[in-house]
Amino acid sequence: MKSLLIKDTTKEEREQIVAESIGNISGSCDGCMAGLADMYQDYIDGKCEIREINMRFRANYESADGLNDRNHCGYAN
């Protein structure tokens, strides 16, 4: 497998990596995929490694609205 690091890829390769990873962002969905593509623009531009972007996203998701305090999914009574 080829390295995904910025130092080992060109901008065009990074664009392709993101496009292949996300899938069809122009498909008919609720618009969430376009936002996901924007999230990786710093990687494409060579400003931030893809791993760092994923870690930031995960950290924000886990800490949002105190979800870590829940002990169940909320669907069961």
Contact map, one row per residue, 1 for C-alpha under 8 A:
11100000000000000000000000000000000000000000000000000000000000000000000000000
11110000000000000000000000000000000000000000000000000000000000000000000000000
11111001100000000000000000000000000000000000000000000000000000000000000000000
01111101100001000000000000000000000000000000000001000000000000000000000000000
00111111100000000000000000000000000000000000000011000000000000000000000000000
00011111110001000000000000000000000000000010010110000000000000000000000000000
00001111100000000000000000000000000000000000000000000000000000000000000000000
00111111110000000000000000000000000000000000000000000000000000000000000000000
00111111111011000000000000000000000000000000000000000000000000000000000000000
00000101111111000000000000000000000000000000000000000000000000000000000000000
00000000111111100000000000000000000000000001110000000000000000000000000000000
00000000011111110000000000000000000000000001000000000000000000000000000000000
00000000111111111000000000000000000000000000000000000000000000000000000000000
00010100111111111100000000000000000000000011000000000000000000000000000000000
00000000001111111110000000000000000000000001000000000000000000000000000000000
00000000000111111111000000000000000000000000000000000000000000000000000000000
00000000000011111111100000000000000000000000000000000000000000000000000000000
00000000000001111111110000000000000010010001000000000000000000000000000000000
00000000000000111111111110000000000010000000000000000000000000000000000000000
00000000000000011111111000000000000000000000000000000000000000000000000000000
00000000000000001111111000000000000000000000000000000000000000000000000000000
00000000000000000111111110000000100110000000000000000000000000000000000000000
00000000000000000011111110000000000000000000000000000000000000000000000000000
00000000000000000010011111100000000000000000000000000000000000000000000000000
00000000000000000010011111100000110010000000000000000000000000000000000000000
00000000000000000000000111110000110000000000000000000000000000000000000000000
00000000000000000000000111111000000000000000000000000000000000000000000000000
00000000000000000000000001111110000000000000000000000000000000000000000000000
00000000000000000000000000111111100000000000000000000000000000000000000000000
00000000000000000000000000011111100000000000000000000000000000000000000000000
00000000000000000000000000011111111000000000000000000000000000000000000000000
00000000000000000000000000001111111100000000000000000000000000000000000000000
00000000000000000000010011001111111110000000000000000000000000000000000000000
00000000000000000000000011000011111111000000000000000000000000000000000000000
00000000000000000000000000000011111111100000000000000000000000000000000000000
00000000000000000000010000000001111111110000000000000000000000000000000000000
00000000000000000110010010000000111111111000000000000000000000000000000000000
00000000000000000000000000000000011111111000000000000000000000000000000000000
00000000000000000000000000000000001111111100000000001000000000000000000000000
00000000000000000100000000000000000111111111000001001000000000000000000000000
00000000000000000000000000000000000011111111100000000000000000000000000000000
00000000000000000000000000000000000000111111111110000000000000000000000000000
00000100000001000000000000000000000000011111111111001000000000000000000000000
00000000001101100100000000000000000000011111111000000000000000000000000000000
00000000001000000000000000000000000000001111111100000000000000000000000000000
00000100001000000000000000000000000000000111111110000000000000000000000000000
00000000000000000000000000000000000000000111111110000000000000000000000000000
00000100000000000000000000000000000000000110111111011000000000000000000000000
00001100000000000000000000000000000000000110011111111000000000000000000000000
00011000000000000000000000000000000000010010000111111100000000000000000000000
00000000000000000000000000000000000000000000000011111110000000000000000000000
00000000000000000000000000000000000000000000000111111111000000000000000000000
00000000000000000000000000000000000000110010000111111111100000000000000000000
00000000000000000000000000000000000000000000000001111111110000000000000000000
00000000000000000000000000000000000000000000000000111111111000000000000000000
00000000000000000000000000000000000000000000000000011111111100000000000000000
00000000000000000000000000000000000000000000000000001111111110000000000000000
00000000000000000000000000000000000000000000000000000111111111000000000000000
00000000000000000000000000000000000000000000000000000011111111100000000000000
00000000000000000000000000000000000000000000000000000001111111110000000000000
00000000000000000000000000000000000000000000000000000000111111110000000000000
00000000000000000000000000000000000000000000000000000000011111110011000000000
00000000000000000000000000000000000000000000000000000000001111111111000000000
00000000000000000000000000000000000000000000000000000000000111111110000000000
00000000000000000000000000000000000000000000000000000000000000111110000000000
00000000000000000000000000000000000000000000000000000000000000111111110000000
00000000000000000000000000000000000000000000000000000000000001111111110000000
00000000000000000000000000000000000000000000000000000000000001100111111000000
00000000000000000000000000000000000000000000000000000000000000000111111000000
00000000000000000000000000000000000000000000000000000000000000000111111110000
00000000000000000000000000000000000000000000000000000000000000000001111110000
00000000000000000000000000000000000000000000000000000000000000000000011111110
00000000000000000000000000000000000000000000000000000000000000000000011111110
00000000000000000000000000000000000000000000000000000000000000000000000111111
00000000000000000000000000000000000000000000000000000000000000000000000111111
00000000000000000000000000000000000000000000000000000000000000000000000111111
00000000000000000000000000000000000000000000000000000000000000000000000001111
